[in-house]
Amino acid sequence: MTENQPQQPQNQPGQNAQGPQGPERTQQLPMYGQHQQQHAPQGGLPRLDSGPQGQRPGQYPSGGSTYPQFGAPGTHQGASPGPNWPVGPQPTTATAVKPKRRGGLAAVALTALLVGAASGVGGAAVYSATNDHTANTPSVTSPLNGNQAAPVSAPDGSVQSAASKVLPSVVKIAVATSQGEATGSGIVISKDGLIVTNNHVVSGAGQGAKLSVMLNDGRTVSATVKGTDPLTDLAVIHADATDLTPATLGQSGKLAVGQGVVAIGSPFGLEATVTSGIVSALNRPVTSGDEEQDSTTVFPAVQTDAAINPGNSGGALIDLAGQVVGINSAIKTAGGSGQSEGGNIGLGFAIPIDQAKPIIDELVAKGKATHARLGVTVGDAQSSDGLTNGARLGEVTSGGAADKAGLQSGDVVTAVDGKAIASGDALVAAVRSHRPGDQVTLTVTRNGKPQSIKATLGSDNGNPTG
């Protein structure tokens, strides 16, 4: 058993081996118009786009060579994960993309415009009929014209101001194959065409596929994949353009719960869509993907209630200063059996930009990325009342970081650097928030006695399955 596979809890005195619920999962956001939707099994959350070829829960990332920096990685602060969320089954469906889906959306939009116009005319007619009794009555069209100009600029710290700074840097990405076309989102990170997105947005852009980028100014240009990292669900593509506006990458480690944030992307193919909300939680261990197709990834997410829907994958989550603090990747849905696409219910998840930056740097430089590794298999530890209360270590890799630190099979990790660890996935997410070579302090319970152990994280050297 490798550390890429979660260790099932083992019986210990006063503890049960396995509770009735599995780990909390999300589903990656499906790409709008995608010909094949990939959904997580019972208890899962939907991806925002097509599914990445990631790893199963329990994997540990790694990395460690020198690479150019867009910014220094940070740590993630926040609450420990909560209990599992109930959710109906998310079956896999495969439906051919038909032009009428987009045509139907256009028809709805046109109908709305016609209704709006008709309502305006009707309202004016009523107003005129009831007030046209003297020659001095003002024209009914005067209120419609208005006499106040819109503000030249929005105040700093407003949603309008933040959105105006980042809208030119968020693009719509289209992947066309013989089976159909799907769209997602991306964030410009360099003037000469580098764009970061989710791996599951471009994972279908193989031989024979066409990858296009629709820029904020209305142009459509071709693009190629520069590097992908299924383990963190990140990818970098290169668009055929040299005059793009790169976004400013902020620091997710400085976010606070309750802070205002804005999501920008192309939900259901509607490019340049802006929604706002708050940071609902930080360092949320999110398991997204489809275990049956071996495309699962775990990351320490920024949770938000800003509306995120299929097609938002790879788009920007920004703070009110207009800086990118996350890359939208997954949502929780309340849909039941037969639902092919999940929609917003106020539970969206973004990859923290502090975690994404070093991965982006390596993808740009080498086309692949390295990840931190502890060198153990891991599962949930549960108390006698059936509640998950830590991460139980299974097999310890000889010569790995855990082995060198003195960790043992059966140890229960309850905190990393003072932050509570409530499950195996929480430990995986905590390790993935670090880089190879980082030193972490683990709070461990061994034979019923707590102790503190320092470990220097290893690297997978770009081979997360090895």
QUIPE-V111747 format. One record per residue. N is the residue number from 1. RES is the residue in three letters. NEAR is the number of other ideal C-beta (glycine too) atoms within 12 Angstrom. Layout:
BEGIN
N:RES:NEAR, N:RES:NEAR
END
This chain:
BEGIN
1:MET:18, 2:THR:25, 3:GLU:41, 4:ASN:36, 5:GLN:25, 6:PRO:37, 7:GLN:35, 8:GLN:25, 9:PRO:32, 10:GLN:24, 11:ASN:16, 12:GLN:25, 13:PRO:13, 14:GLY:15, 15:GLN:27, 16:ASN:23, 17:ALA:19, 18:GLN:22, 19:GLY:24, 20:PRO:15, 21:GLN:21, 22:GLY:30, 23:PRO:44, 24:GLU:40, 25:ARG:44, 26:THR:49, 27:GLN:57, 28:GLN:60, 29:LEU:59, 30:PRO:55, 31:MET:52, 32:TYR:42, 33:GLY:42, 34:GLN:45, 35:HIS:28, 36:GLN:31, 37:GLN:40, 38:GLN:46, 39:HIS:47, 40:ALA:45, 41:PRO:27, 42:GLN:24, 43:GLY:27, 44:GLY:43, 45:LEU:47, 46:PRO:55, 47:ARG:57, 48:LEU:60, 49:ASP:60, 50:SER:54, 51:GLY:45, 52:PRO:43, 53:GLN:29, 54:GLY:42, 55:GLN:42, 56:ARG:37, 57:PRO:45, 58:GLY:44, 59:GLN:45, 60:TYR:52, 61:PRO:49, 62:SER:43, 63:GLY:41, 64:GLY:26, 65:SER:21, 66:THR:15, 67:TYR:26, 68:PRO:18, 69:GLN:17, 70:PHE:31, 71:GLY:26, 72:ALA:17, 73:PRO:33, 74:GLY:28, 75:THR:29, 76:HIS:42, 77:GLN:29, 78:GLY:33, 79:ALA:25, 80:SER:32, 81:PRO:40, 82:GLY:26, 83:PRO:20, 84:ASN:28, 85:TRP:30, 86:PRO:19, 87:VAL:31, 88:GLY:24, 89:PRO:22, 90:GLN:40, 91:PRO:24, 92:THR:27, 93:THR:22, 94:ALA:17, 95:THR:18, 96:ALA:19, 97:VAL:28, 98:LYS:14, 99:PRO:14, 100:LYS:13, 101:ARG:25, 102:ARG:23, 103:GLY:15, 104:GLY:16, 105:LEU:20, 106:ALA:16, 107:ALA:15, 108:VAL:17, 109:ALA:17, 110:LEU:14, 111:THR:14, 112:ALA:14, 113:LEU:14, 114:LEU:14, 115:VAL:14, 116:GLY:14, 117:ALA:14, 118:ALA:14, 119:SER:14, 120:GLY:18, 121:VAL:17, 122:GLY:15, 123:GLY:18, 124:ALA:21, 125:ALA:15, 126:VAL:14, 127:TYR:20, 128:SER:18, 129:ALA:13, 130:THR:12, 131:ASN:17, 132:ASP:16, 133:HIS:9, 134:THR:7, 135:ALA:7, 136:ASN:8, 137:THR:14, 138:PRO:15, 139:SER:15, 140:VAL:21, 141:THR:14, 142:SER:14, 143:PRO:15, 144:LEU:14, 145:ASN:11, 146:GLY:9, 147:ASN:7, 148:GLN:7, 149:ALA:7, 150:ALA:8, 151:PRO:11, 152:VAL:9, 153:SER:11, 154:ALA:17, 155:PRO:13, 156:ASP:15, 157:GLY:16, 158:SER:20, 159:VAL:29, 160:GLN:22, 161:SER:25, 162:ALA:37, 163:ALA:33, 164:SER:27, 165:LYS:32, 166:VAL:40, 167:LEU:34, 168:PRO:25, 169:SER:37, 170:VAL:47, 171:VAL:48, 172:LYS:48, 173:ILE:55, 174:ALA:44, 175:VAL:45, 176:ALA:27, 177:THR:26, 178:SER:15, 179:GLN:21, 180:GLY:28, 181:GLU:33, 182:ALA:50, 183:THR:49, 184:GLY:59, 185:SER:55, 186:GLY:56, 187:ILE:57, 188:VAL:44, 189:ILE:41, 190:SER:28, 191:LYS:17, 192:ASP:18, 193:GLY:30, 194:LEU:37, 195:ILE:52, 196:VAL:54, 197:THR:59, 198:ASN:57, 199:ASN:49, 200:HIS:53, 201:VAL:55, 202:VAL:50, 203:SER:42, 204:GLY:40, 205:ALA:34, 206:GLY:19, 207:GLN:10, 208:GLY:12, 209:ALA:26, 210:LYS:25, 211:LEU:39, 212:SER:30, 213:VAL:43, 214:MET:30, 215:LEU:32, 216:ASN:35, 217:ASP:19, 218:GLY:13, 219:ARG:18, 220:THR:23, 221:VAL:29, 222:SER:24, 223:ALA:37, 224:THR:25, 225:VAL:35, 226:LYS:33, 227:GLY:31, 228:THR:37, 229:ASP:49, 230:PRO:40, 231:LEU:48, 232:THR:53, 233:ASP:53, 234:LEU:52, 235:ALA:52, 236:VAL:44, 237:ILE:45, 238:HIS:31, 239:ALA:39, 240:ASP:21, 241:ALA:28, 242:THR:14, 243:ASP:18, 244:LEU:30, 245:THR:27, 246:PRO:30, 247:ALA:42, 248:THR:25, 249:LEU:39, 250:GLY:36, 251:GLN:29, 252:SER:42, 253:GLY:27, 254:LYS:22, 255:LEU:41, 256:ALA:21, 257:VAL:20, 258:GLY:17, 259:GLN:32, 260:GLY:30, 261:VAL:46, 262:VAL:44, 263:ALA:53, 264:ILE:48, 265:GLY:58, 266:SER:46, 267:PRO:42, 268:PHE:37, 269:GLY:35, 270:LEU:28, 271:GLU:31, 272:ALA:30, 273:THR:33, 274:VAL:35, 275:THR:33, 276:SER:28, 277:GLY:30, 278:ILE:27, 279:VAL:39, 280:SER:32, 281:ALA:34, 282:LEU:40, 283:ASN:42, 284:ARG:47, 285:PRO:49, 286:VAL:53, 287:THR:49, 288:SER:59, 289:GLY:49, 290:ASP:37, 291:GLU:32, 292:GLU:18, 293:GLN:27, 294:ASP:22, 295:SER:36, 296:THR:44, 297:THR:54, 298:VAL:50, 299:PHE:53, 300:PRO:48, 301:ALA:54, 302:VAL:54, 303:GLN:47, 304:THR:44, 305:ASP:30, 306:ALA:43, 307:ALA:32, 308:ILE:58, 309:ASN:40, 310:PRO:49, 311:GLY:52, 312:ASN:57, 313:SER:60, 314:GLY:60, 315:GLY:56, 316:ALA:57, 317:LEU:57, 318:ILE:47, 319:ASP:41, 320:LEU:31, 321:ALA:27, 322:GLY:35, 323:GLN:29, 324:VAL:47, 325:VAL:48, 326:GLY:54, 327:ILE:59, 328:ASN:61, 329:SER:60, 330:ALA:56, 331:ILE:51, 332:LYS:44, 333:THR:42, 334:ALA:20, 335:GLY:29, 336:GLY:16, 337:SER:14, 338:GLY:14, 339:GLN:23, 340:SER:28, 341:GLU:37, 342:GLY:43, 343:GLY:28, 344:ASN:33, 345:ILE:22, 346:GLY:23, 347:LEU:35, 348:GLY:53, 349:PHE:55, 350:ALA:58, 351:ILE:54, 352:PRO:49, 353:ILE:44, 354:ASP:39, 355:GLN:51, 356:ALA:51, 357:LYS:39, 358:PRO:44, 359:ILE:51, 360:ILE:45, 361:ASP:35, 362:GLU:39, 363:LEU:39, 364:VAL:32, 365:ALA:24, 366:LYS:24, 367:GLY:22, 368:LYS:32, 369:ALA:44, 370:THR:37, 371:HIS:48, 372:ALA:45, 373:ARG:48, 374:LEU:49, 375:GLY:36, 376:VAL:46, 377:THR:37, 378:VAL:52, 379:GLY:42, 380:ASP:45, 381:ALA:41, 382:GLN:30, 383:SER:23, 384:SER:15, 385:ASP:11, 386:GLY:19, 387:LEU:20, 388:THR:38, 389:ASN:32, 390:GLY:39, 391:ALA:50, 392:ARG:45, 393:LEU:47, 394:GLY:34, 395:GLU:30, 396:VAL:28, 397:THR:29, 398:SER:12, 399:GLY:12, 400:GLY:30, 401:ALA:37, 402:ALA:39, 403:ASP:25, 404:LYS:22, 405:ALA:30, 406:GLY:19, 407:LEU:37, 408:GLN:23, 409:SER:25, 410:GLY:30, 411:ASP:41, 412:VAL:45, 413:VAL:46, 414:THR:33, 415:ALA:27, 416:VAL:41, 417:ASP:27, 418:GLY:16, 419:LYS:30, 420:ALA:26, 421:ILE:43, 422:ALA:36, 423:SER:44, 424:GLY:46, 425:ASP:45, 426:ALA:47, 427:LEU:57, 428:VAL:50, 429:ALA:47, 430:ALA:48, 431:VAL:50, 432:ARG:56, 433:SER:47, 434:HIS:44, 435:ARG:39, 436:PRO:35, 437:GLY:23, 438:ASP:32, 439:GLN:20, 440:VAL:38, 441:THR:24, 442:LEU:41, 443:THR:29, 444:VAL:36, 445:THR:31, 446:ARG:25, 447:ASN:14, 448:GLY:14, 449:LYS:11, 450:PRO:17, 451:GLN:22, 452:SER:22, 453:ILE:31, 454:LYS:21, 455:ALA:38, 456:THR:26, 457:LEU:38, 458:GLY:35, 459:SER:32, 460:ASP:38, 461:ASN:22, 462:GLY:29, 463:ASN:22, 464:PRO:35, 465:THR:23, 466:GLY:20
END
